[in-house]
Amino acid sequence: MRGRAQALAAAFAVVALAAAGCGDSPEDTAHDNGKAVGEALAQIGDAQDVQGLTSGTAALRQAVSDVSDDVGARVRRQVDAQRDSLNAVVGELRTAITSDNAEARDQARTKLQDSVQDLRSRAGSFAESKDSVTNSFWDGVKDGYDG
């Protein structure tokens, strides 16, 4: 009987240790971070007015700032480089949306959507690195954008 009790105690200890070790892997965290960035990009690309654009850019800023340290400096540099080019286009669209010139609004919206789609496409090429965390992040961007 004593042997059975020891075996049961050992089994509980193994289960407790396994449960304590459970959590998101760096790849899971990176994918979740990327998905939030992709969702924000989709929101920006779909913006029809200043309020939608403002909401989307706020979501993108938050998503980028929430990128985990597990994702690493390399992905942060890639995100920051894309954010800079996207910010320029967002500024143009913000100006155009408030304009009375419908043609200027349409051109700015098309340019923004092209830039967002370009970033979505770049996510595909970035996701082909030898780093599983980087791949997971950019796969998350694609999933969030396409979702």
N, C-alpha and C positions, 0 to 999 in steps of 0.2 A: 504494500500500500504506500509505503514511504517513497518508493521509486516512482510510482505513478504521480504523486504529489509534486515531486521534484521535476518530472517531465512536464507536468501541467504548468508549473511556475516558469520553467524555461521557455515553454511555448508562449506564455503571456509576455515574457520579457522580449522575445523575438518580435512579436506583434507590436509591442509598444515601441521598440526601436524602429521598426519599419514605418509605423505611423508617424513618428517624430521626424523621420527623414523625408516624408512625403512633402511635396510642394511643387511649385512650378520650376521646371528646368530653365536654364538661361534661354534655350531655344523657344520655350513656351512664352516666356516673358517678352522676348524679342518679337515674336509673332503678334502678341497682344498689343505691344507698343506700335508696331507697324500697321496693324489693322486700324488703330485709332487715327493714325496719320492718314491712311487711305480714306477713311470715312470723312475726315475733315476736308480732304482734297475734293472728294465727290460733292460735298456740301458747297464748297466754293465754286466748283464747275457748274453746279445747278442754280446758283444764285440768280434771282430775277430782279432783285432790288437791293438798295443799300443795306437794309436790315438783314437780308439773307447773306450778303457779302460780309457784313460786319460779324455776324454770328459764325460764319464759316472760317473767317480769318482768326477769330478768337479761339475757335475749336482747334485750328491748326497750331496756333501758338502754344496752347495748352498741351496738345498731343506731343509736340516736339520737346517741350520742356519736361514732359513726363517720361521721356525715353530713358529707360533704366541704364545704370552704369554697366550692367551685364552686356548691353548691346555694344558698348565699346566706342572708342574715339573715332574709329574708322567710319562707322555708320553715322555718327554725329556730324562728321565733316561732310559726308555725302548729303545728309539732310539739310545742313546749313547752306551748302552751295545751292541746292535746289530752292530753298526758301528765299534766298536773295533774289533769284530771277523771278520767282513767283510774286514776290512783294511788288516788284516794279509793274508787273502786268495788273495786279490787283489795284494798285494806285490809279492806273489808267482807266480801269473799269469803273472805279468809284467816281472818278470825275465824269466819265461818259454816262453813267446811270443817271446822274442828276442833270444831265444836259437835255435841252429841248431837241437836240439833233438826233433823230431816231437812227440815222445811218451811222453816226459816231458810236452810239450805244451798241448797235449790232456788231460793228467791227471790233469794238473793245471786248464784247462778250465772246465773240469767235476767237479772238486772240487769247483770251484767258482760258477758254475751253481747250484750245490747242496746246497751251502751255501745261495745263493740268494733265492732258492726255500724254504729252511728251514725258512728263514726270512719271506717269503710270508705266509708260513703255520703258523708261530707264530703270524702273524698279525691276523689270524682268531681266535686264542685263546685269544689274548689280547683284541679283540673286543667284548668279552663276559663279560665285567665288568659292574658294576652298574652305571658307569659314562658315560653319553650320549656323552660328548665331546671326551673322550677317545675312545669310540666305533666308533664315526664318523671318527676320525683320522685313525684308523686301517682299517675301511671299505674303506676309501680313498686310503690307501696303496694297498689294494687288488684290487680296481678298477683301479688304475694307473698301477699296475703290469700286471694285466690281460687284460687291454685295448689295 
